[in-house]
Amino acid sequence: MPVINGILKGVARFAFWASYPILRLIFPMKIHWEDKKATQEALKKSCVVFSNHLGYVEGLYMTRLLHRYRIWTFVGKDWYEKKKINWLFRNLPYISIDRKGGMDTEWMDRTNEVMKSGASIYILPEGHTSKNGVMDEFKPGFLVLAKQTGATPVPMYISRKIKLFKLTHLVIGRPLSFDLNEKGRPSLVLKKYCEESRSYVEGLGEKLKNGQV
């Protein structure tokens, strides 16, 4: 079994790296940085990277696009545990999570483990794809994670649903500084910074539209 697991891991890693140039070709994306130097410096350490949610390939794409920064993301438990592809997820930067909100907290333990190693996590705070391109309110999970791990929040804005051979623009914002431990009811503090985070992502979209990035 160790030999087989080693082979499967090697195949998964090869597929991960080999897919990068192919994905960039068939899903073209132009990257814009709000503050490239500051953000790249932050991404050398553990960060909570978040963005608007327009389609279903964003997690798959971002782990490859930002692979040099060791970006992990979440995959629904129902997909992660499918027998034919479980070996692939187990050997790549994906963490299983129960999207139905069950009591299983294994995903949090695994996330903390990954982030302690210096890797970052990519999260979609809306929890579902935007309707008509309009962002829904952000759920606080990404800030809870940032608070627990001390990781820096890094916002991103995706200009459109990622489609075959259609150019998409990605704006990577500067690292954000929130006092998540400020005095007050924790739920209200998180709600405040969720709203600020959502507004910041919208602002990145406006900067893109106005040619400011």
C-alpha positions in Angstrom: 0.0 0.0 0.0 2.7 2.6 0.8 4.2 2.0 -2.7 0.8 2.4 -4.3 0.1 5.5 -2.3 3.4 6.9 -3.3 2.6 6.3 -7.0 -0.8 7.9 -6.7 0.7 10.9 -5.0 3.3 11.3 -7.7 0.6 11.0 -10.4 -1.6 13.6 -8.7 1.3 16.1 -8.2 2.4 15.7 -11.9 -1.2 16.3 -13.1 -1.4 19.3 -10.8 1.8 21.0 -12.2 1.2 19.8 -15.8 -2.3 21.3 -15.8 -1.1 24.8 -15.1 -0.1 26.0 -18.6 -3.1 24.2 -20.1 -5.5 26.0 -17.7 -3.8 29.4 -18.4 -4.3 28.7 -22.1 -7.9 27.6 -22.1 -9.0 29.9 -19.3 -7.0 33.1 -20.0 -6.7 35.5 -17.1 -5.0 38.8 -16.7 -3.8 39.6 -13.2 -3.8 43.2 -11.8 -2.2 44.0 -8.4 -3.4 46.8 -6.2 0.0 46.8 -4.3 2.1 44.0 -5.8 5.1 44.3 -3.5 3.1 44.4 -0.2 0.7 41.6 -1.3 3.4 39.2 -2.5 5.3 39.8 0.7 2.2 38.9 2.7 1.6 35.8 0.6 4.9 34.4 1.6 3.3 33.7 4.9 -0.1 32.3 5.8 -3.0 34.3 4.5 -6.8 34.0 4.1 -7.4 34.8 0.4 -11.0 35.6 -0.5 -13.0 36.8 -3.5 -16.4 37.1 -5.1 -17.9 33.9 -6.4 -19.2 33.7 -10.0 -18.6 30.1 -11.1 -17.7 26.6 -10.1 -14.0 26.4 -11.3 -12.6 29.2 -9.2 -11.2 27.0 -6.4 -9.7 24.7 -8.9 -8.2 27.6 -10.9 -6.8 29.6 -8.0 -4.9 26.8 -6.5 -2.9 26.6 -9.7 -2.8 30.2 -10.7 -1.3 31.1 -7.2 0.5 27.8 -6.7 3.8 29.6 -5.9 2.1 30.9 -2.7 0.9 27.5 -1.6 -2.8 28.2 -1.9 -5.2 25.5 -0.5 -9.0 25.5 -0.8 -12.0 23.6 0.2 -13.9 20.8 -1.7 -17.4 19.7 -0.7 -17.3 16.4 1.2 -19.7 14.8 -1.3 -17.1 15.4 -4.0 -14.0 14.7 -1.9 -15.2 11.3 -0.9 -16.1 10.0 -4.4 -14.2 6.8 -4.8 -12.9 7.5 -8.3 -11.3 10.9 -7.5 -10.7 10.7 -3.8 -7.0 9.7 -4.4 -6.6 12.9 -6.4 -8.0 15.3 -3.8 -6.1 13.6 -1.0 -2.8 14.3 -2.7 -3.5 17.9 -3.8 -4.1 21.2 -1.9 -7.8 20.5 -1.1 -9.6 20.2 2.2 -12.9 18.3 2.6 -15.7 20.3 4.1 -19.4 19.4 4.9 -21.3 22.0 2.9 -24.5 21.0 4.7 -23.2 22.4 7.9 -22.8 19.2 9.8 -21.1 18.8 13.2 -17.9 17.5 11.7 -15.0 19.8 12.6 -12.2 17.8 11.0 -12.0 20.4 8.2 -11.1 23.1 10.8 -8.4 20.9 12.3 -6.9 20.2 8.9 -7.1 23.8 7.9 -5.2 24.9 11.0 -2.6 22.2 10.3 -2.1 23.4 6.8 -1.9 27.1 7.8 0.6 26.4 10.6 2.9 25.0 7.9 2.8 28.5 6.2 0.3 27.8 3.5 -2.7 30.0 2.7 -6.4 29.3 2.2 -8.6 30.5 -0.6 -12.3 31.0 0.5 -15.4 32.2 -1.2 -17.3 34.0 1.6 -20.7 34.2 -0.2 -21.0 30.4 0.1 -22.6 30.2 -3.3 -22.4 31.8 -6.7 -23.5 35.4 -7.1 -26.9 35.9 -8.7 -26.7 38.2 -11.8 -23.1 39.1 -10.8 -24.3 40.9 -7.6 -22.4 39.8 -4.5 -24.4 38.4 -1.6 -23.4 39.2 2.0 -20.2 37.6 3.2 -20.4 34.8 5.8 -17.9 35.3 8.7 -16.1 31.9 8.4 -13.1 33.4 6.6 -12.6 36.0 9.3 -13.1 33.4 12.1 -10.2 31.5 10.4 -8.1 34.6 10.2 -8.7 35.4 13.8 -7.9 31.9 15.0 -4.7 31.6 13.0 -3.5 35.2 12.9 -3.4 35.0 9.1 -3.7 38.2 7.0 -6.9 38.6 4.9 -6.1 39.3 1.2 -9.1 40.3 -1.0 -9.5 39.5 -4.7 -12.0 40.5 -7.4 -12.9 38.3 -10.4 -14.3 40.3 -13.3 -16.5 37.5 -14.8 -17.4 33.9 -14.7 -14.3 31.9 -15.8 -15.1 30.5 -19.2 -13.3 28.6 -22.0 -11.2 31.0 -24.1 -12.8 34.1 -22.5 -10.4 36.6 -20.9 -11.1 37.2 -17.2 -9.5 39.9 -15.1 -8.3 39.2 -11.6 -7.6 42.1 -9.2 -5.5 41.0 -6.2 -5.9 43.6 -3.4 -3.5 44.7 -0.8 -3.4 42.9 2.6 -6.1 44.1 4.9 -5.6 45.0 8.6 -8.6 44.3 10.8 -8.7 44.3 14.6 -10.7 41.1 14.9 -10.2 41.1 18.7 -11.6 44.6 19.3 -14.0 45.1 22.1 -17.6 44.4 21.5 -19.9 41.5 20.8 -17.8 39.1 18.6 -20.7 38.4 16.2 -21.1 42.2 15.6 -17.4 42.7 15.2 -17.3 40.0 12.6 -20.4 41.3 10.8 -18.8 44.8 10.6 -15.6 43.4 9.0 -17.6 41.1 6.7 -19.3 44.2 5.3 -16.1 46.1 5.0 -14.5 43.1 3.2 -17.4 42.8 0.8 -17.2 46.6 0.1 -13.5 46.3 -0.5 -13.9 43.6 -3.1 -16.5 45.7 -4.8 -14.0 48.6 -4.7 -11.4 46.5 -6.5 -14.0 46.0 -9.2 -14.5 49.7 -9.5 -10.8 50.3 -9.7 -10.6 47.8 -12.5 -13.4 49.5 -14.4 -11.8 52.9 -14.0 -8.3 51.7 -15.0 -6.8 52.3 -11.6 -5.1 48.9 -11.4 
